[in-house]
């Protein structure tokens, strides 16, 4: 390999893979040889199997450069059109949200209420809170299920389809139950904890209002994440900082909408708002601790019952 005899080196490592097709070192070396031979797509496959994101990124970068150089005009036009379309859609959505806000304040009957309220929540969060309070009888339970479920589906979409060099985990390492817990537990425990403390501290929000506002706050993550997943193929390992920054900003947008809802629905401001948020986080930790303790005790009870059943069977056999 060091002397440039790539075919001979490839034959050697291929024999190793015949003995163990999952040997990471052999897969990595085969990938490096194919990279030197400018067989970048095949090299990417070997680096993927060996879980080497850095080398995968290098091979992908070469493939990306070749694609851009061969299709520069098409790529440039497509990029400009994509930016124009996105900016236009955002402008149209913003104007529509303003119109829907006026409708919900002054019209008794509004068609497609939940869909229109989605745009209002994203672009006019303060007015959204006022609408939720004024029209609490019009709130539907459907968003309580739809938005958390869409959040989970979008997360799974990202895990399975994101550029491997930017992925935070391999598809083979995904635990669906764990992903469900990561999304649903913080969301619902925060809602329960916050409602408990705001009730004690003179908050005006009802549980249904708070839950509705938190569900609508998930919309930026639901909308942006699929686009970001597609855009991940324009980034690479060297651009990971930009990709992470966009992802963090998306999460911050969602968190900001949740905090705005907590403050405005309860008519909190200043120190009281900060105190409620802090107490809510403490409450979340307490809830998690209690749940973990319950499962630990439950598992001990189950083990004890199994042991008792085993001893009982042994005694009955002796008799």
URRA-V109076 format. One record per helix or strand. SS is the DSSP state (H for helix, E for strand). FROM is the first residue (numbers start at 1). TO is the last residue. If there is no record, write none. Layout:
# URRA-V109076
ss=[SS/SS]
from=[FROM/FROM]
to=[TO/TO]
This chain:
# URRA-V109076
ss=[H/H/H/H/H/H/H/H/H/H/H/H/H/H/H/H]
from=[6/24/40/53/72/113/125/136/142/164/171/176/207/219/237/270]
to=[19/36/49/70/106/123/134/138/161/166/173/200/216/234/265/318]
